[in-house]
Amino acid sequence: MCLAVHAVGQSQIALPESKNKLVVIAHRGNHVDVPENTIASFKEAIKAGADYVEVDLRSSKDGHLVVVHDATVDRTTNGKGKVADMSLVELKALKVLNGSKKPHKIPEFSEVLKVCKGKINIYLDFKEADVAETFRQIREAGMERQVVVYINKIPQYKQWRSIAPEVPLMTSLFGEVKNKEQLGMFLGQVKIEVLDNIADPEMVRVARENGVAVWLDVQSASEGPDSWNEALQKGVQGLQTDKPAELVKYLKKNGWRDGMPVSASAEVVKKKPSYIELKDVKYGDAPGNENLLDAFVPRNHTDSTKLIVYMHGGSWSRGDKSEFPKVLIDELVENRGYAVVSINYRLVKDGKDLFPAQIQDVKKALQFLADKSKKHQYNGSQFALMGGSAGAHLAMLYAYGHDPEKKVKAVIDLWGPTDLTDKMVRADGSDADNTVIRFLGEKDPQAQIAKDASPSYHLTKETGVPTILFHGGEDPLVHVSQAENLYKKLISLDIPAQYELYPNDKHGVSAASMVDVMSKLLVWLEKTYPAK
């Protein structure tokens, strides 16, 4: 498993085309004179000249996709009950209310797609529905390039990225993301195309630097020119409104339909890193890319510049040095003055390059870095080691068992296995058990090689180094007890240690938790391995 929440990638998914640079989103359609989330409200949004219409999507009891905002029909119709407990026939029999004399019905999603196609883009507020069926209907309608999906839950993000990776996604920020630095970390981990409701102009700027649009909600009882103007000054790219016709008229009157107000922030040119990047440096003689490393070095580096070395995850059989997030490289190198190195190592494939090949490669890489330190001016006598999953295992194993010169000064463990002999956490036939067997080439958990490959067996008062451990409480691959037991041993040996548990996270952590992980590992480094 990699350090990132998911393999993010840096290529940007294009938003639907719009003839206007500043987009207007009609909140639940234009429901000034007709009921919200009805075919009539969507047609009125088209007439108003809006660029997008917000559509709230849910599933009926029998699996049909219907457009309703609330979880129940109580507020908007003449009926009562949960949408999820009613059949399509029952939902279609209801009358949508708002004082209109003309009867209105709850529409099916397929009807809405037909009305909007080629006329207005859809901001799909994905409440509770089936992702596969939703994307099937979008594709069947030929609307793939006219929809942005607003996700409300982390599982929805994973499902949409898996089933429809080309569809642009939008979300609100997690509560843990409170400033521009944390936003940068968040966007380094999660591939998102639009964010909503960022009030701070500096955070808007960070989003734009990362190629992410920001759309603000301006709908309220007092909505009007004052609230529109306030939102526009933040430099956002879209406004969601209850008064689309009035907002469009206001923007046109001020010349802001195809751009931003003169007083708003100018377009941001994405900043280039100010540090030196060295890619695919060969440190050993393994074939292909298995003994390559990437280095990121401050331009003002000296012979006292400290190194942080990262080892990727992937069950010792896959993964790549490129998984190390750019946002963390920027923070560590550009802002704090560390040199960062991310290494590849030999992977187990077809029964070849079993353990200890990987730890041998770590030794080679660190020796290579030490040998080159005087020539290239950095401190080659000290290292902090960091790894994700299998890489965290290698970082701990090297620090506790293969560092006689005591060059490792700190370890950052991101959900790594610590004891490969513990049969309690690798039940027969489980993914965890099969992964360890492939890695060691040995089934017996009490075999000597399993002990040799276990960081906890090498940890003593003499070999221990300050360690911070991060782990998900529901990790199905590396059981949380692996981190708990190692932490207890570190504490019992009076070795500085910190343990951060994320009770509801699995292997790797959620986007919200990852922001917290990055913040805490930076504090830990400052305390145990300061850059200066």
KAVEN-V754873 format. One record per residue. N is the residue number from 1. RES is the residue in one letter. SS is DSSP state (h for helix, s for strand, l for the rest). Layout:
n=[N/N]
res=[RES/RES]
ss=[SS/SS]
This chain:
n=[1/2/3/4/5/6/7/8/9/10/11/12/13/14/15/16/17/18/19/20/21/22/23/24/25/26/27/28/29/30/31/32/33/34/35/36/37/38/39/40/41/42/43/44/45/46/47/48/49/50/51/52/53/54/55/56/57/58/59/60/61/62/63/64/65/66/67/68/69/70/71/72/73/74/75/76/77/78/79/80/81/82/83/84/85/86/87/88/89/90/91/92/93/94/95/96/97/98/99/100/101/102/103/104/105/106/107/108/109/110/111/112/113/114/115/116/117/118/119/120/121/122/123/124/125/126/127/128/129/130/131/132/133/134/135/136/137/138/139/140/141/142/143/144/145/146/147/148/149/150/151/152/153/154/155/156/157/158/159/160/161/162/163/164/165/166/167/168/169/170/171/172/173/174/175/176/177/178/179/180/181/182/183/184/185/186/187/188/189/190/191/192/193/194/195/196/197/198/199/200/201/202/203/204/205/206/207/208/209/210/211/212/213/214/215/216/217/218/219/220/221/222/223/224/225/226/227/228/229/230/231/232/233/234/235/236/237/238/239/240/241/242/243/244/245/246/247/248/249/250/251/252/253/254/255/256/257/258/259/260/261/262/263/264/265/266/267/268/269/270/271/272/273/274/275/276/277/278/279/280/281/282/283/284/285/286/287/288/289/290/291/292/293/294/295/296/297/298/299/300/301/302/303/304/305/306/307/308/309/310/311/312/313/314/315/316/317/318/319/320/321/322/323/324/325/326/327/328/329/330/331/332/333/334/335/336/337/338/339/340/341/342/343/344/345/346/347/348/349/350/351/352/353/354/355/356/357/358/359/360/361/362/363/364/365/366/367/368/369/370/371/372/373/374/375/376/377/378/379/380/381/382/383/384/385/386/387/388/389/390/391/392/393/394/395/396/397/398/399/400/401/402/403/404/405/406/407/408/409/410/411/412/413/414/415/416/417/418/419/420/421/422/423/424/425/426/427/428/429/430/431/432/433/434/435/436/437/438/439/440/441/442/443/444/445/446/447/448/449/450/451/452/453/454/455/456/457/458/459/460/461/462/463/464/465/466/467/468/469/470/471/472/473/474/475/476/477/478/479/480/481/482/483/484/485/486/487/488/489/490/491/492/493/494/495/496/497/498/499/500/501/502/503/504/505/506/507/508/509/510/511/512/513/514/515/516/517/518/519/520/521/522/523/524/525/526/527/528/529/530/531/532]
res=[M/C/L/A/V/H/A/V/G/Q/S/Q/I/A/L/P/E/S/K/N/K/L/V/V/I/A/H/R/G/N/H/V/D/V/P/E/N/T/I/A/S/F/K/E/A/I/K/A/G/A/D/Y/V/E/V/D/L/R/S/S/K/D/G/H/L/V/V/V/H/D/A/T/V/D/R/T/T/N/G/K/G/K/V/A/D/M/S/L/V/E/L/K/A/L/K/V/L/N/G/S/K/K/P/H/K/I/P/E/F/S/E/V/L/K/V/C/K/G/K/I/N/I/Y/L/D/F/K/E/A/D/V/A/E/T/F/R/Q/I/R/E/A/G/M/E/R/Q/V/V/V/Y/I/N/K/I/P/Q/Y/K/Q/W/R/S/I/A/P/E/V/P/L/M/T/S/L/F/G/E/V/K/N/K/E/Q/L/G/M/F/L/G/Q/V/K/I/E/V/L/D/N/I/A/D/P/E/M/V/R/V/A/R/E/N/G/V/A/V/W/L/D/V/Q/S/A/S/E/G/P/D/S/W/N/E/A/L/Q/K/G/V/Q/G/L/Q/T/D/K/P/A/E/L/V/K/Y/L/K/K/N/G/W/R/D/G/M/P/V/S/A/S/A/E/V/V/K/K/K/P/S/Y/I/E/L/K/D/V/K/Y/G/D/A/P/G/N/E/N/L/L/D/A/F/V/P/R/N/H/T/D/S/T/K/L/I/V/Y/M/H/G/G/S/W/S/R/G/D/K/S/E/F/P/K/V/L/I/D/E/L/V/E/N/R/G/Y/A/V/V/S/I/N/Y/R/L/V/K/D/G/K/D/L/F/P/A/Q/I/Q/D/V/K/K/A/L/Q/F/L/A/D/K/S/K/K/H/Q/Y/N/G/S/Q/F/A/L/M/G/G/S/A/G/A/H/L/A/M/L/Y/A/Y/G/H/D/P/E/K/K/V/K/A/V/I/D/L/W/G/P/T/D/L/T/D/K/M/V/R/A/D/G/S/D/A/D/N/T/V/I/R/F/L/G/E/K/D/P/Q/A/Q/I/A/K/D/A/S/P/S/Y/H/L/T/K/E/T/G/V/P/T/I/L/F/H/G/G/E/D/P/L/V/H/V/S/Q/A/E/N/L/Y/K/K/L/I/S/L/D/I/P/A/Q/Y/E/L/Y/P/N/D/K/H/G/V/S/A/A/S/M/V/D/V/M/S/K/L/L/V/W/L/E/K/T/Y/P/A/K]
ss=[l/l/l/l/l/l/l/l/l/l/l/l/l/l/l/l/l/l/l/l/l/l/s/s/s/s/l/l/l/l/l/l/l/l/l/l/l/l/h/h/h/h/h/h/h/h/h/h/l/l/l/s/s/s/s/s/s/s/s/l/l/l/l/l/s/s/s/l/l/l/l/s/l/l/l/l/s/l/l/l/l/s/h/h/h/l/l/h/h/h/h/h/l/l/l/s/l/l/l/l/l/l/l/s/l/l/l/s/h/h/h/h/h/h/h/h/l/l/l/l/s/s/s/s/s/s/s/s/l/l/h/h/h/h/h/h/h/h/h/h/l/l/l/h/h/h/s/s/s/s/s/l/l/h/h/h/h/h/h/h/h/h/h/l/l/l/l/s/s/s/s/s/l/l/l/l/l/l/l/h/h/h/h/h/h/h/h/h/h/l/l/l/l/s/s/s/l/l/l/l/h/h/h/h/h/h/h/h/h/l/l/l/s/s/s/s/s/l/l/l/l/l/l/l/h/h/h/h/h/h/h/h/l/l/l/l/l/s/s/s/s/l/l/h/h/h/h/h/h/h/h/h/h/l/l/l/l/l/l/l/l/l/l/l/l/l/l/l/l/l/l/l/l/l/l/s/s/s/s/s/s/s/l/l/l/l/l/l/l/l/l/s/s/s/s/s/s/l/l/l/l/l/l/l/l/l/s/s/s/s/s/l/l/l/l/l/l/l/l/l/h/h/h/l/l/h/h/h/h/h/h/h/h/h/h/l/l/l/s/s/s/s/s/l/l/l/l/l/s/l/l/s/l/l/l/l/h/h/h/h/h/h/h/h/h/h/h/h/h/h/h/l/h/h/h/h/l/l/l/l/l/l/s/s/s/s/s/s/l/h/h/h/h/h/h/h/h/h/h/h/h/l/l/l/l/l/l/s/s/s/s/s/s/s/l/l/l/l/l/l/l/l/h/h/h/l/l/l/l/l/h/h/h/h/h/h/h/h/h/h/l/l/l/l/l/l/l/h/h/h/h/h/l/l/h/h/h/h/l/l/l/l/l/l/l/l/s/s/s/s/s/s/l/l/l/l/l/l/l/l/h/h/h/h/h/h/h/h/h/h/h/h/l/l/l/l/s/s/s/s/s/s/l/l/l/l/l/l/l/l/h/h/h/h/h/h/h/h/h/h/h/h/h/h/h/h/h/h/l/l/l/l]
